[in-house]
Amino acid sequence: MCAESSASPANWQADVHDKVAIVTDSIAQIPADLVKKYGIHIIPYRVTVKETTYTDGVDLSVDELYKRMRLEKGMRLMTTAPSVGLFCRTFGDCREEGARKVLYIGVSGQLSGAVNSATAASRMIFTDFGALQIKIYDSRMATIAQGFLALEAARMASQGADIEEIIAHINEERKHVGFIAGFETLEYLARGGRIGKAAYLLSDAIKVVPLVSLNDEGEVIPITKVFGHQKMMTEMIHYVRERALKSSRLTVAIMHADTPEWAEKLRQMTIDQLHPDEIFITDFTPVMVAHTGPGIIGMAYHFHL
């Protein structure tokens, strides 16, 4: 949720028509053409592979990375949230481009410290830019489910909506977005201590596929366990159908990490069974795959009543 507007002086009254810049992070997985269309600022995470550090979405090929993860067993990835300095520079760029208000829509604070860094940056940047109003919004989401909220905000901003209107709107829209994902293996979760080694070995041995999502507080929660990918995809479609049952418009994103065949199959099943108004396939960001491993597949949704 919205944390604060810490870079605005108490006695400053902004014109309601002041330009609002929308900022989010690379975990939001927003397609590049939409980023460009709406002028969204993307704060990148960093991924370290062995001794080389890459910038997510800039100089890191996801296809190459996921293939390496499959071939080089035991390869570890380190992820780094955006720094306070990077947030300061980005907020400053927004100001230079004519924005007088900035809304950062971040990944769940339960999963990353990015929201804290953004909050610290918003406090610091007031010294340099004075009447730049910055608000920090914890989406309590991840993947393109978070991205759907940033896109809604950017569309409203492009139409001249004020920052308070935008926040009120995405507070409501947050009830209409979500995602579900399944893992090919629990090896990477076991490495990170998120499950026990015995549980990982047992699940892999009997081909159990765990399905997870995020709760209202932005924490990872188990949904169910199924046997095999076909059942997994059927369960995902059921999950989305239950939530979007009364929707008038449905957008679905099929997300994957080095599983294009499964992604295409899930896309076709979704078209046949849910009849979405819009559907596309996107890659999971390496920042998430570092903790889950390649082979993850998922569905994100955004519906309108």
Contacts in CASP RR format, 6 or more apart in sequence:
PFRMAT RR
TARGET T0000
AUTHOR 0000-0000-0000
METHOD contacts of the structure
MODEL  1
MCAESSASPANWQADVHDKVAIVTDSIAQIPADLVKKYGIHIIPYRVTVK
ETTYTDGVDLSVDELYKRMRLEKGMRLMTTAPSVGLFCRTFGDCREEGAR
KVLYIGVSGQLSGAVNSATAASRMIFTDFGALQIKIYDSRMATIAQGFLA
LEAARMASQGADIEEIIAHINEERKHVGFIAGFETLEYLARGGRIGKAAY
LLSDAIKVVPLVSLNDEGEVIPITKVFGHQKMMTEMIHYVRERALKSSRL
TVAIMHADTPEWAEKLRQMTIDQLHPDEIFITDFTPVMVAHTGPGIIGMA
YHFHL
1 137 0 8 1.000
1 138 0 8 1.000
1 140 0 8 1.000
1 171 0 8 1.000
2 135 0 8 1.000
2 136 0 8 1.000
2 137 0 8 1.000
2 138 0 8 1.000
2 167 0 8 1.000
2 171 0 8 1.000
3 115 0 8 1.000
3 119 0 8 1.000
3 135 0 8 1.000
3 136 0 8 1.000
3 137 0 8 1.000
3 138 0 8 1.000
4 119 0 8 1.000
4 122 0 8 1.000
4 135 0 8 1.000
4 136 0 8 1.000
5 122 0 8 1.000
5 133 0 8 1.000
5 134 0 8 1.000
5 135 0 8 1.000
6 119 0 8 1.000
6 122 0 8 1.000
6 123 0 8 1.000
6 126 0 8 1.000
6 134 0 8 1.000
6 136 0 8 1.000
7 91 0 8 1.000
7 122 0 8 1.000
7 123 0 8 1.000
7 125 0 8 1.000
7 126 0 8 1.000
7 129 0 8 1.000
7 130 0 8 1.000
7 132 0 8 1.000
7 133 0 8 1.000
7 134 0 8 1.000
8 14 0 8 1.000
8 126 0 8 1.000
8 131 0 8 1.000
8 132 0 8 1.000
8 133 0 8 1.000
8 134 0 8 1.000
9 126 0 8 1.000
9 130 0 8 1.000
9 131 0 8 1.000
12 131 0 8 1.000
12 133 0 8 1.000
14 100 0 8 1.000
14 101 0 8 1.000
14 131 0 8 1.000
14 133 0 8 1.000
15 100 0 8 1.000
16 162 0 8 1.000
17 160 0 8 1.000
17 162 0 8 1.000
18 99 0 8 1.000
18 100 0 8 1.000
18 101 0 8 1.000
18 133 0 8 1.000
18 162 0 8 1.000
19 98 0 8 1.000
19 99 0 8 1.000
19 100 0 8 1.000
19 101 0 8 1.000
19 157 0 8 1.000
20 99 0 8 1.000
20 100 0 8 1.000
20 101 0 8 1.000
20 102 0 8 1.000
20 103 0 8 1.000
20 157 0 8 1.000
20 160 0 8 1.000
20 161 0 8 1.000
20 162 0 8 1.000
20 163 0 8 1.000
20 166 0 8 1.000
21 41 0 8 1.000
21 94 0 8 1.000
21 97 0 8 1.000
21 98 0 8 1.000
21 99 0 8 1.000
21 101 0 8 1.000
21 102 0 8 1.000
21 103 0 8 1.000
21 157 0 8 1.000
22 38 0 8 1.000
22 39 0 8 1.000
22 40 0 8 1.000
22 41 0 8 1.000
22 102 0 8 1.000
22 103 0 8 1.000
22 105 0 8 1.000
22 150 0 8 1.000
22 153 0 8 1.000
22 154 0 8 1.000
22 157 0 8 1.000
23 40 0 8 1.000
23 41 0 8 1.000
23 42 0 8 1.000
23 43 0 8 1.000
23 90 0 8 1.000
23 91 0 8 1.000
23 94 0 8 1.000
23 102 0 8 1.000
23 103 0 8 1.000
23 104 0 8 1.000
23 105 0 8 1.000
24 30 0 8 1.000
24 40 0 8 1.000
24 41 0 8 1.000
24 42 0 8 1.000
24 43 0 8 1.000
24 104 0 8 1.000
24 105 0 8 1.000
24 106 0 8 1.000
24 146 0 8 1.000
24 147 0 8 1.000
24 150 0 8 1.000
25 42 0 8 1.000
25 43 0 8 1.000
25 44 0 8 1.000
25 45 0 8 1.000
25 82 0 8 1.000
25 106 0 8 1.000
25 107 0 8 1.000
25 114 0 8 1.000
26 42 0 8 1.000
26 43 0 8 1.000
26 44 0 8 1.000
26 45 0 8 1.000
26 56 0 8 1.000
26 57 0 8 1.000
26 285 0 8 1.000
26 287 0 8 1.000
27 45 0 8 1.000
27 106 0 8 1.000
27 107 0 8 1.000
27 112 0 8 1.000
27 142 0 8 1.000
27 143 0 8 1.000
27 146 0 8 1.000
27 285 0 8 1.000
27 287 0 8 1.000
27 288 0 8 1.000
28 42 0 8 1.000
28 105 0 8 1.000
28 106 0 8 1.000
28 107 0 8 1.000
28 143 0 8 1.000
28 144 0 8 1.000
28 146 0 8 1.000
28 147 0 8 1.000
28 150 0 8 1.000
29 143 0 8 1.000
29 144 0 8 1.000
29 147 0 8 1.000
29 253 0 8 1.000
29 255 0 8 1.000
29 282 0 8 1.000
29 283 0 8 1.000
29 284 0 8 1.000
29 285 0 8 1.000
30 40 0 8 1.000
30 42 0 8 1.000
30 144 0 8 1.000
30 147 0 8 1.000
30 150 0 8 1.000
30 151 0 8 1.000
31 280 0 8 1.000
31 282 0 8 1.000
34 40 0 8 1.000
34 151 0 8 1.000
35 42 0 8 1.000
38 151 0 8 1.000
38 154 0 8 1.000
38 155 0 8 1.000
38 157 0 8 1.000
38 158 0 8 1.000
39 154 0 8 1.000
40 150 0 8 1.000
40 151 0 8 1.000
40 154 0 8 1.000
41 90 0 8 1.000
41 93 0 8 1.000
41 94 0 8 1.000
42 57 0 8 1.000
43 82 0 8 1.000
43 86 0 8 1.000
43 87 0 8 1.000
43 90 0 8 1.000
43 104 0 8 1.000
43 114 0 8 1.000
43 118 0 8 1.000
44 55 0 8 1.000
44 56 0 8 1.000
44 57 0 8 1.000
44 58 0 8 1.000
44 82 0 8 1.000
44 86 0 8 1.000
45 56 0 8 1.000
45 79 0 8 1.000
45 80 0 8 1.000
45 81 0 8 1.000
45 82 0 8 1.000
45 114 0 8 1.000
45 285 0 8 1.000
45 287 0 8 1.000
46 53 0 8 1.000
46 54 0 8 1.000
46 55 0 8 1.000
46 56 0 8 1.000
46 79 0 8 1.000
46 80 0 8 1.000
47 53 0 8 1.000
47 54 0 8 1.000
47 56 0 8 1.000
47 60 0 8 1.000
47 65 0 8 1.000
47 77 0 8 1.000
47 78 0 8 1.000
47 79 0 8 1.000
47 80 0 8 1.000
47 286 0 8 1.000
47 287 0 8 1.000
47 290 0 8 1.000
48 54 0 8 1.000
48 77 0 8 1.000
48 78 0 8 1.000
48 79 0 8 1.000
48 80 0 8 1.000
49 65 0 8 1.000
49 68 0 8 1.000
49 75 0 8 1.000
49 77 0 8 1.000
50 75 0 8 1.000
53 80 0 8 1.000
54 60 0 8 1.000
54 286 0 8 1.000
56 285 0 8 1.000
56 286 0 8 1.000
56 287 0 8 1.000
57 285 0 8 1.000
60 286 0 8 1.000
62 257 0 8 1.000
62 283 0 8 1.000
62 284 0 8 1.000
62 285 0 8 1.000
62 286 0 8 1.000
62 289 0 8 1.000
63 258 0 8 1.000
65 286 0 8 1.000
65 289 0 8 1.000
66 257 0 8 1.000
66 258 0 8 1.000
66 289 0 8 1.000
66 294 0 8 1.000
66 295 0 8 1.000
67 258 0 8 1.000
67 294 0 8 1.000
68 75 0 8 1.000
69 75 0 8 1.000
69 77 0 8 1.000
69 258 0 8 1.000
69 289 0 8 1.000
69 293 0 8 1.000
69 294 0 8 1.000
70 258 0 8 1.000
70 294 0 8 1.000
76 191 0 8 1.000
77 286 0 8 1.000
77 289 0 8 1.000
77 290 0 8 1.000
78 290 0 8 1.000
79 286 0 8 1.000
79 287 0 8 1.000
79 290 0 8 1.000
79 291 0 8 1.000
81 112 0 8 1.000
81 113 0 8 1.000
81 114 0 8 1.000
81 117 0 8 1.000
82 114 0 8 1.000
82 117 0 8 1.000
82 118 0 8 1.000
83 117 0 8 1.000
84 117 0 8 1.000
84 120 0 8 1.000
84 121 0 8 1.000
84 124 0 8 1.000
85 121 0 8 1.000
87 104 0 8 1.000
87 117 0 8 1.000
87 118 0 8 1.000
87 120 0 8 1.000
87 121 0 8 1.000
87 122 0 8 1.000
88 121 0 8 1.000
88 124 0 8 1.000
88 125 0 8 1.000
91 102 0 8 1.000
91 121 0 8 1.000
91 122 0 8 1.000
91 125 0 8 1.000
91 129 0 8 1.000
91 132 0 8 1.000
91 134 0 8 1.000
92 125 0 8 1.000
92 128 0 8 1.000
92 129 0 8 1.000
92 132 0 8 1.000
94 102 0 8 1.000
94 132 0 8 1.000
95 102 0 8 1.000
95 129 0 8 1.000
95 132 0 8 1.000
99 132 0 8 1.000
100 131 0 8 1.000
100 132 0 8 1.000
100 133 0 8 1.000
101 132 0 8 1.000
101 133 0 8 1.000
101 134 0 8 1.000
101 135 0 8 1.000
101 162 0 8 1.000
101 163 0 8 1.000
102 132 0 8 1.000
102 133 0 8 1.000
102 134 0 8 1.000
102 135 0 8 1.000
103 134 0 8 1.000
103 135 0 8 1.000
103 137 0 8 1.000
103 153 0 8 1.000
103 157 0 8 1.000
103 163 0 8 1.000
103 166 0 8 1.000
103 167 0 8 1.000
104 118 0 8 1.000
104 122 0 8 1.000
104 134 0 8 1.000
104 135 0 8 1.000
104 136 0 8 1.000
104 137 0 8 1.000
105 137 0 8 1.000
105 139 0 8 1.000
105 146 0 8 1.000
105 147 0 8 1.000
105 149 0 8 1.000
105 150 0 8 1.000
105 153 0 8 1.000
105 170 0 8 1.000
106 114 0 8 1.000
106 115 0 8 1.000
106 118 0 8 1.000
106 136 0 8 1.000
106 137 0 8 1.000
106 138 0 8 1.000
106 139 0 8 1.000
106 146 0 8 1.000
107 114 0 8 1.000
107 115 0 8 1.000
107 139 0 8 1.000
107 141 0 8 1.000
107 142 0 8 1.000
107 146 0 8 1.000
108 138 0 8 1.000
108 139 0 8 1.000
108 140 0 8 1.000
108 141 0 8 1.000
108 142 0 8 1.000
108 146 0 8 1.000
108 214 0 8 1.000
108 218 0 8 1.000
108 219 0 8 1.000
109 115 0 8 1.000
109 116 0 8 1.000
109 138 0 8 1.000
109 140 0 8 1.000
109 218 0 8 1.000
110 140 0 8 1.000
110 214 0 8 1.000
110 217 0 8 1.000
110 218 0 8 1.000
110 219 0 8 1.000
110 220 0 8 1.000
111 142 0 8 1.000
111 218 0 8 1.000
111 220 0 8 1.000
115 136 0 8 1.000
115 138 0 8 1.000
118 136 0 8 1.000
119 136 0 8 1.000
122 134 0 8 1.000
122 135 0 8 1.000
122 136 0 8 1.000
125 132 0 8 1.000
125 134 0 8 1.000
126 132 0 8 1.000
133 163 0 8 1.000
135 163 0 8 1.000
135 167 0 8 1.000
137 167 0 8 1.000
137 170 0 8 1.000
139 146 0 8 1.000
139 147 0 8 1.000
139 149 0 8 1.000
139 150 0 8 1.000
139 170 0 8 1.000
139 174 0 8 1.000
140 174 0 8 1.000
140 214 0 8 1.000
140 216 0 8 1.000
140 217 0 8 1.000
140 218 0 8 1.000
141 147 0 8 1.000
141 149 0 8 1.000
141 174 0 8 1.000
141 177 0 8 1.000
141 178 0 8 1.000
141 179 0 8 1.000
141 214 0 8 1.000
141 218 0 8 1.000
142 179 0 8 1.000
142 214 0 8 1.000
142 218 0 8 1.000
142 288 0 8 1.000
143 179 0 8 1.000
143 181 0 8 1.000
143 253 0 8 1.000
143 255 0 8 1.000
143 284 0 8 1.000
143 285 0 8 1.000
143 288 0 8 1.000
143 300 0 8 1.000
144 179 0 8 1.000
144 253 0 8 1.000
144 255 0 8 1.000
144 282 0 8 1.000
144 300 0 8 1.000
145 177 0 8 1.000
145 178 0 8 1.000
145 179 0 8 1.000
145 214 0 8 1.000
145 300 0 8 1.000
145 301 0 8 1.000
145 302 0 8 1.000
148 173 0 8 1.000
148 177 0 8 1.000
148 251 0 8 1.000
148 300 0 8 1.000
148 302 0 8 1.000
149 170 0 8 1.000
149 173 0 8 1.000
149 174 0 8 1.000
149 177 0 8 1.000
152 169 0 8 1.000
152 170 0 8 1.000
152 173 0 8 1.000
153 166 0 8 1.000
153 169 0 8 1.000
153 170 0 8 1.000
156 165 0 8 1.000
156 166 0 8 1.000
156 169 0 8 1.000
157 166 0 8 1.000
161 169 0 8 1.000
173 302 0 8 1.000
176 247 0 8 1.000
176 302 0 8 1.000
176 303 0 8 1.000
176 304 0 8 1.000
176 305 0 8 1.000
177 300 0 8 1.000
177 301 0 8 1.000
177 302 0 8 1.000
178 213 0 8 1.000
178 214 0 8 1.000
178 243 0 8 1.000
178 300 0 8 1.000
178 301 0 8 1.000
178 302 0 8 1.000
179 213 0 8 1.000
179 214 0 8 1.000
179 255 0 8 1.000
179 298 0 8 1.000
179 299 0 8 1.000
179 300 0 8 1.000
179 301 0 8 1.000
180 211 0 8 1.000
180 212 0 8 1.000
180 213 0 8 1.000
180 223 0 8 1.000
180 236 0 8 1.000
180 239 0 8 1.000
180 240 0 8 1.000
180 298 0 8 1.000
180 299 0 8 1.000
181 211 0 8 1.000
181 212 0 8 1.000
181 213 0 8 1.000
181 255 0 8 1.000
181 292 0 8 1.000
181 296 0 8 1.000
181 297 0 8 1.000
181 298 0 8 1.000
181 299 0 8 1.000
182 209 0 8 1.000
182 210 0 8 1.000
182 211 0 8 1.000
182 212 0 8 1.000
182 232 0 8 1.000
182 236 0 8 1.000
182 296 0 8 1.000
182 297 0 8 1.000
182 298 0 8 1.000
183 189 0 8 1.000
183 209 0 8 1.000
183 210 0 8 1.000
183 212 0 8 1.000
183 292 0 8 1.000
183 293 0 8 1.000
183 295 0 8 1.000
183 296 0 8 1.000
184 209 0 8 1.000
184 259 0 8 1.000
184 293 0 8 1.000
184 294 0 8 1.000
184 295 0 8 1.000
184 296 0 8 1.000
184 297 0 8 1.000
185 200 0 8 1.000
185 204 0 8 1.000
185 293 0 8 1.000
185 295 0 8 1.000
186 195 0 8 1.000
186 199 0 8 1.000
186 200 0 8 1.000
186 203 0 8 1.000
186 204 0 8 1.000
186 210 0 8 1.000
187 200 0 8 1.000
187 204 0 8 1.000
187 293 0 8 1.000
188 290 0 8 1.000
188 291 0 8 1.000
188 292 0 8 1.000
188 293 0 8 1.000
189 195 0 8 1.000
189 200 0 8 1.000
189 291 0 8 1.000
189 292 0 8 1.000
190 196 0 8 1.000
190 197 0 8 1.000
190 199 0 8 1.000
190 200 0 8 1.000
192 291 0 8 1.000
194 291 0 8 1.000
202 208 0 8 1.000
203 210 0 8 1.000
203 225 0 8 1.000
206 227 0 8 1.000
207 227 0 8 1.000
207 228 0 8 1.000
208 225 0 8 1.000
208 226 0 8 1.000
208 227 0 8 1.000
208 228 0 8 1.000
209 225 0 8 1.000
209 226 0 8 1.000
209 227 0 8 1.000
209 228 0 8 1.000
209 229 0 8 1.000
209 231 0 8 1.000
209 232 0 8 1.000
210 222 0 8 1.000
210 224 0 8 1.000
210 225 0 8 1.000
211 222 0 8 1.000
211 223 0 8 1.000
211 224 0 8 1.000
211 225 0 8 1.000
211 226 0 8 1.000
211 232 0 8 1.000
211 235 0 8 1.000
211 236 0 8 1.000
211 239 0 8 1.000
212 220 0 8 1.000
212 221 0 8 1.000
212 222 0 8 1.000
212 223 0 8 1.000
213 220 0 8 1.000
213 221 0 8 1.000
213 223 0 8 1.000
213 239 0 8 1.000
214 220 0 8 1.000
214 221 0 8 1.000
215 221 0 8 1.000
223 235 0 8 1.000
223 239 0 8 1.000
224 235 0 8 1.000
226 232 0 8 1.000
226 235 0 8 1.000
229 262 0 8 1.000
229 297 0 8 1.000
232 297 0 8 1.000
233 262 0 8 1.000
233 265 0 8 1.000
233 266 0 8 1.000
233 269 0 8 1.000
233 297 0 8 1.000
234 269 0 8 1.000
236 266 0 8 1.000
236 298 0 8 1.000
236 299 0 8 1.000
237 266 0 8 1.000
237 269 0 8 1.000
237 270 0 8 1.000
237 273 0 8 1.000
237 274 0 8 1.000
237 299 0 8 1.000
239 299 0 8 1.000
240 252 0 8 1.000
240 270 0 8 1.000
240 274 0 8 1.000
240 299 0 8 1.000
240 301 0 8 1.000
241 273 0 8 1.000
241 274 0 8 1.000
243 301 0 8 1.000
243 303 0 8 1.000
244 250 0 8 1.000
244 274 0 8 1.000
244 301 0 8 1.000
244 303 0 8 1.000
246 305 0 8 1.000
247 303 0 8 1.000
247 304 0 8 1.000
247 305 0 8 1.000
248 303 0 8 1.000
248 304 0 8 1.000
248 305 0 8 1.000
249 277 0 8 1.000
249 303 0 8 1.000
249 304 0 8 1.000
250 274 0 8 1.000
250 275 0 8 1.000
250 276 0 8 1.000
250 277 0 8 1.000
250 278 0 8 1.000
250 301 0 8 1.000
250 302 0 8 1.000
250 303 0 8 1.000
250 304 0 8 1.000
251 276 0 8 1.000
251 277 0 8 1.000
251 278 0 8 1.000
251 279 0 8 1.000
251 301 0 8 1.000
251 302 0 8 1.000
251 303 0 8 1.000
252 270 0 8 1.000
252 274 0 8 1.000
252 276 0 8 1.000
252 278 0 8 1.000
252 279 0 8 1.000
252 299 0 8 1.000
252 300 0 8 1.000
252 301 0 8 1.000
253 279 0 8 1.000
253 280 0 8 1.000
253 281 0 8 1.000
253 282 0 8 1.000
253 299 0 8 1.000
253 300 0 8 1.000
253 301 0 8 1.000
254 263 0 8 1.000
254 266 0 8 1.000
254 267 0 8 1.000
254 270 0 8 1.000
254 279 0 8 1.000
254 280 0 8 1.000
254 281 0 8 1.000
254 282 0 8 1.000
254 297 0 8 1.000
254 298 0 8 1.000
254 299 0 8 1.000
255 263 0 8 1.000
255 281 0 8 1.000
255 282 0 8 1.000
255 283 0 8 1.000
255 284 0 8 1.000
255 296 0 8 1.000
255 297 0 8 1.000
255 298 0 8 1.000
255 299 0 8 1.000
255 300 0 8 1.000
256 262 0 8 1.000
256 263 0 8 1.000
256 281 0 8 1.000
256 283 0 8 1.000
256 284 0 8 1.000
256 295 0 8 1.000
256 296 0 8 1.000
256 297 0 8 1.000
256 298 0 8 1.000
257 283 0 8 1.000
257 284 0 8 1.000
257 288 0 8 1.000
257 289 0 8 1.000
257 292 0 8 1.000
257 293 0 8 1.000
257 294 0 8 1.000
257 295 0 8 1.000
257 296 0 8 1.000
257 297 0 8 1.000
258 294 0 8 1.000
258 295 0 8 1.000
259 294 0 8 1.000
259 295 0 8 1.000
259 296 0 8 1.000
259 297 0 8 1.000
260 281 0 8 1.000
262 297 0 8 1.000
263 281 0 8 1.000
263 297 0 8 1.000
264 281 0 8 1.000
266 297 0 8 1.000
266 298 0 8 1.000
266 299 0 8 1.000
267 279 0 8 1.000
267 281 0 8 1.000
270 276 0 8 1.000
270 279 0 8 1.000
270 299 0 8 1.000
271 279 0 8 1.000
284 292 0 8 1.000
284 296 0 8 1.000
288 296 0 8 1.000
289 296 0 8 1.000
END
